[in-house]
Amino acid sequence: MRHLSPLTFVACLAVMLASPACTVSEEKPTSKTKSQLEQHLKAEEHKNATAQTLLGVMYEFGLEGVQQDYAEAFKWYSKAAEKNDAPAQSHLGGMYVHGKGVKEDYVKAEVLFRKAANQGDARGQAGLGFLYLAGKVVRQDYKEAAKWYRKAADQGDTNAQCSLGALYSNGVGVHKDYAESRKLFLMAAYKGDVTAQYNLGNTFAKGLGVKRDYVIAHMWFNIAASNGNNEAITQRDNVAKLMTIEQIGKAQQMARDWKPNG
């Protein structure tokens, strides 16, 4: 069995399924707003699976001023999943993968991901990609992993874009294609994915399918570092040793000017 380079995509696995699929405003609500929102959703939950899923998201990630509570998240996701709500199924699968409030169970995760994926849910598709890539429950199959990641990536799933980009960079499950890898990393990086940002730094530092460019590499490592990737700090400093003061200044300005679009 061929082993993948940890440099380009092990971190993708670490962040897999870590971000909520349902978007909720990041603005901090007042207590009254929070109470009204929670009451409204709970009033709707008996007839609306979407409301149940949103409650699950709020409790899982501690959004809209709601205290993080995995047990409550699991409860609401389960209610919606029983109604065959695909986002709830994929979120619930993620809880089983990470052991959030429940015992880690890849068997149950696979069933839930597949139900969601078969309904076209990108998170469920990415979840299946992860299971095939890691060989959890299912037989390890890089081509099958790439297939499911592609389905999710085409729907804009950031984690899938990052992981699929890593597969193209390594030529595992797909033909090696640095141009496709770079395109996928860029998509994810501009939506704020820190691993994709780091991978772009590595791409330009090593000249993987592009002309080696320490200025651009420094910029991406700097962006990833500012978003919490500690390895990017090391790599940025290593690249800086190969640059002039003027080049470093240019790279730093580019990093300051950079803005995500996702």
N, C-alpha and C positions, 0 to 999 in steps of 0.2 A: 504493500500500500504506500502510495506516494505521500510524503509529508509536506505540508504547506509551510511557507516561510512565515514565522511569527511576526516579522517586522511589519508586514502590510495588512494582516487581517485578524490576528488573534484578538486585538482590541475591539474589532467590529463585533466579535462574539460577546465580548464583555458588556457591550452597551445594547446588545440585541434585546428587543422588547422592553426597553427601559422607559420609553416616552409614551405619554397617553395618545391614543388615536383620536379621541374626541377632543376638540378644542374648546376651552372655556376661557373667558376673559381673564387676563392676568391682573386686572385692576382690583385692588383690595376693596371689598365691599364693606359697607357699614354693617353694624350688627343687625339693624332692621332689614337691610337688603339681604344679608345672609339668611336670616330667619325666614323671610318671605320666599326666597328661592328654594330653601330646603322644604318648606311647607308645601310650596307649589308642586315640587317634584314628587314629594311623598303622596300628595293628593292624586297626582296623575299616575302613580306607579301601578295601580290596580288594573289600568286599562292600556298602559303605554309602556312597551318594552324599552323604547328609547329613553324615557325618563328614568327607568330603573338603571339602565346602563350609565347614564350621566351621573346618577347618584353614586354608582360604583366608582366612576372615574374620580369624582370629588373626594370620596373617602380613601381611595388608593393613593392618590397623589397629594392629598391635603389642599385641594384647590378651593377658591372662593371663600376662604376663611374657615372652612370645615376642617376639624382636627383629623389628621391622618389616622385611619382605623382599618387595618386589613380585614378584620373579621366582618365589619360592616360592608366593605367593598365586595368581599366574597359573597356575602348574602345577596346583595343587589344584583351582582353579575349573574349569580345562579338563577335568580328569578327570571331575568331577561333571557338567559341562555335556554331555559326551559321553553320559552316561547320562540325558540329558534332564531334569536337575534344574533346576527353574525358578529358585530363588534363585541358584544358581551361574551360570546364564545371565545373569541381570540384573546380578549383581556383575561378571561378566566384561565385559558391555557397558559398565558404568561405567568399568572400567579402560581400555577402548578410547577412551571419550569424553575422559578426563583424561590419557591417555598415561602411565598408571602402569605402568612396567616394560615397556611395549610402545609401538610407534609409534601415535600417534593415528590412529584409523580409524573414521570414522562409519558406513561401509558395514557393517563387521562388527558394530558396536554396534547398528545398526538390526535386523539379522538376529537377534541374540541377544535384544534387548529384545522383539521381536515374538514370538519363541518363548516367552519367559517370560510375556509379557502374555496370550497366547492360552491359557495354562494358569491364568490368574487371578492371577498374581504382581503385587502392587501396585508393587513397585520397577520391574518391567519396564513396567508401564502408565505409571508416572510418567516413565520414560525415553523412551517413545514421545511422551508429551506434550511433553517438552522438545525432542525432535527436530522435531516439527511446529511448535512455537512459534518455534524458532530457525531453521527452514528448513534443517536439516542433512540432506543426502542426499535427504530427502523434500521435496516442495513445501511451502512455508510455508502453513499452514492453521490459523488460530486456532480455528475450530470443532472441528476434529479434535483439536487440542491440548486444548481444554476437555473434549472427550469422554473422552480418556484420563486426564486429570487427575481428572475426576469419578470414574471407576472406581477410581482409586488412593486418592483422598481418602475415598471411602465405606468403604474398608478401613482407614482411619486413617493413611495415609501422610502424614507431616508436611510434607514438601517439596511434595507435590501439593496439600495444603490451602492452603499459603502461596501457591503459584503460581496456583491456581484463584481464591483470594480476590483476588489482584491483577487477574486477568482480569475478575472481576465489578466491581471498583472502577473499572476503566477502560472497562468496557462493550465489551470486545474478545473476539469469539468467542461471547459471551453477552450478554444484555441487561444493561445497567448495573443493579446491585442492591447498594446499600451495606449493606443489612441482611444479605444473604447473604455479602458480602465480610467484614463484621465478624465474623460467626459463624465463618467459616472461619479467619480470623486468630486468633480466640480459641482455637479448637481447637488450632492449631499453637503458639500462644504458651504455652499452659498445659502443653505437652509440651516446652517449652524452646527453641522455634525463635526465634532472635534476630531474624531478619528480620521475622517476624510480630509480634514485640513492638515493633519499630521502626515497622512499618506501623500498629499500633494507636495509637501515639503521634501519628503523622501524622493518623490518622482523627479523633482528638479535638481535636487542635490546629487543624485546618482545619474541623471540623464537617461531616465527610462523612457525611451521613445521620443524624447525631446532633447534639444541641445541643453547641456548642463548649464544651469543658471543659478548661481549662488544668491543673487539678489532676490529672485522670486522664491527660492527655497527658504531663505531667511525670513521673508515676509510670511510664508505659510506656517513655518515653525513658530514664529512669533505670535501669530493669530491663535494657533492651537495652544500655545503656552498660556496665553491670556485667558483661554477658556478652560484651563485646569489640567492640561496634559503635561505632566512633569517630564516625560521623556523628550517632549518637544523642546524643553528648555535646554537639555543637554545637547540635542542635535543642532539647535540654533547657535549655541555657543561654539560648537565644533565647526560649523560652517563659517562663523564670523572670523575664525582664525585664518581662513583662506581669502578674506575679503579686505579691501582697502577701507579706510575710514569713510571715504565718500560713498562707497557702495553700501556700507552699513547704514549710514544716514539715510540714503535713498530707500533702503529696504524698510527701515523703521517708519519713515513717512508713508510709504505705501501701506503698511500695516495699520497705521493710524487712520488713513483715509478709507480703508476697506469697510464695507458694510454688507451684512447678510441681506438676502432678499426673500428669505422664507419666513 
